[in-house]
Amino acid sequence: MDIEGFMRNAKFPRDYRRMFKHDDGRPMTPDEARSQLFAELRQGRRVIPMGDCDNFDYQTGCKGHPATPIVDRLVTVENDPTVPAYARKVAADAVRAMGGADADPT
């Protein structure tokens, strides 16, 4: 979240309520939240994560995460017995069309 953008656009105290939490999970009061945002800015941070992110930069935000290739996802669906048969068939056809794990070499 862009700190300055939030502070510029959010209504105080209304938009600060239940928006931020302490490390122990307790909700911050609007005053605590605003103080914490100012502390983040004093540390030179421009953005803060709004969830778990193990590849976060406080200047630019999330730097991205490796995505599971679509073929791997489709193979998972294709082999999942809890997925309806028609969906497994569609996944299997897509895997073969993309030359994936079960592709027919002919």
C-alpha positions in Angstrom: 0.0 0.0 0.0 1.3 3.4 -0.9 1.6 5.2 2.5 1.4 8.8 1.3 -1.5 7.9 -1.0 -3.4 6.3 1.8 -2.8 9.2 4.1 -3.8 11.7 1.4 -7.0 9.9 0.5 -8.2 8.2 3.6 -10.6 10.0 6.0 -9.3 10.2 9.5 -10.3 8.5 11.8 -13.0 6.6 9.9 -10.8 4.9 7.2 -8.1 4.1 9.7 -10.4 1.9 11.9 -9.7 -1.8 11.7 -7.3 -1.2 8.8 -4.1 -2.0 10.6 -3.1 -4.5 13.3 -0.3 -4.8 15.8 2.2 -7.6 15.4 0.2 -9.6 18.0 -3.0 -9.3 15.9 -4.8 -6.6 18.0 -6.3 -3.8 15.9 -4.6 -0.5 16.0 -6.6 2.6 17.0 -6.7 5.3 14.3 -4.2 7.3 16.2 -1.8 4.3 16.5 -2.2 3.6 12.8 -1.4 7.1 11.8 1.6 7.2 14.1 2.9 3.9 12.6 2.4 5.2 9.1 4.5 8.4 9.9 7.1 6.1 11.5 7.3 4.1 8.3 7.8 7.3 6.3 10.5 8.5 8.6 12.3 5.2 7.9 12.3 6.1 4.2 9.6 3.6 3.2 7.1 4.5 0.5 5.0 1.4 0.5 4.1 -1.3 3.1 2.8 -4.9 2.5 -0.8 -5.6 3.2 -0.3 -9.3 3.5 2.5 -11.9 3.7 5.2 -11.3 1.1 8.7 -12.8 1.1 9.9 -10.7 -1.8 8.9 -7.1 -0.8 10.7 -3.9 -1.4 9.6 -0.9 0.7 10.2 1.5 -2.2 8.4 -0.4 -5.0 6.3 -3.1 -3.3 6.0 -6.8 -4.1 8.7 -7.8 -6.6 6.8 -10.8 -7.7 6.7 -14.5 -7.0 7.5 -17.5 -9.2 4.3 -18.6 -10.8 3.4 -22.3 -11.1 3.3 -22.9 -14.9 -0.2 -23.4 -16.2 0.6 -26.9 -17.4 1.6 -27.9 -13.9 -1.7 -26.6 -12.6 -3.7 -28.4 -15.4 -1.9 -31.6 -14.7 -2.9 -31.3 -11.0 -6.5 -30.8 -12.1 -6.3 -33.6 -14.6 -5.2 -36.1 -11.8 -7.5 -34.9 -9.0 -10.3 -37.4 -8.4 -12.3 -34.8 -6.6 -12.6 -32.7 -9.8 -15.6 -33.5 -12.0 -14.8 -35.8 -14.9 -15.6 -33.2 -17.6 -13.2 -30.7 -16.0 -10.4 -33.4 -15.8 -11.0 -34.1 -19.5 -10.8 -30.4 -20.4 -7.5 -30.1 -18.4 -6.1 -33.3 -20.0 -6.9 -31.9 -23.5 -5.3 -28.6 -22.7 -2.2 -30.3 -21.3 -1.8 -32.3 -24.5 -2.5 -29.2 -26.7 0.3 -27.3 -25.0 2.7 -30.2 -25.3 2.6 -30.9 -21.5 3.3 -33.9 -19.4 0.9 -36.3 -21.0 1.2 -35.0 -24.6 0.7 -37.4 -27.4 4.0 -37.4 -29.4 2.2 -38.2 -32.7 
